[in-house]
Amino acid sequence: MKLRHAVPTLVLLTATACTPVQMRLPVTSPERTEQAVLEGIGDNHDGEFILAEYDGSFVRGAGYRWFGNGIGEAVQLDGGAAFIVRGGEIRGELSAECRSSATDVGTGAITIRTRGMAYRCRYARDREPIAARLVLDERGALMREERRGHIDMEGVRIDLRSEHRLAGSGLPMAMPLGYVFSIGGDVIGGIDLNGRSKHVLLPRDPALREAVVAAALSLALFIDPEIGEMSE
């Protein structure tokens, strides 16, 4: 269980209010990676996107349910996303269906996370399921919503971890600013989730590119249960 508190995040947001909040992107060789911009998602719940030579469409949403007796309450947080992407090294149309969930219990502004955030995605090619899935779980310490996981895609496995540090500063945010992708500790990509346009670090290796694109899109469409717009 983990105590929830908003003050550290608010302090950091106030300190950076005059400048755009950006994730500290990992340092990689330009021979191995390139930066691209993911356009079209923003805060929308559906639409079309473009990322380098890839394009597609998406839909997503989030909601919550309350359970309680007037003294305390439990809040079930749920979300989902789906997308189709094509282009580049992707064979046919790659599609994904994702679900997220978490449970908080408490009273007033202080709650305890009794079931950590979990995010799961499965993928298909031309509507046929393939051996691919994304797993992301909340593993944060007190006051930080750290997430770790991986994506497995037809023999390619890439580790995922949330990044909380600001560009130009070692001071961490409570909430993830984005994610870093690696294989055996070697960074091969990442995504900065801040702003309407998301910055993505793509590997130049064609054998890794499809899995990184799938991971980047899946994470860009994830409506975080802490800050996402909720609807009944």
Secondary structure, 3 states (H helix, E strand, C coil): CEECCCHHHHHHHHHCCCCCCCECCCCCCCCCEEEEEEECCCCCCEEEEEECCEEEEEEEEEEEEEEECCCCEEEEEEEEEEEEEECCCCCCCEEEEEEEEEEEEEECCEEEEEEEEEEEEEEEECCEEEEEEEEEEECCCCCCCCEEEEEEECCEEEEEEEECEECCCCCECCCCCEEEEEECCEEEEEEECCCCCEEEEEECCHHHHHHHHHHHHHHHCCCCCCCCCCCC
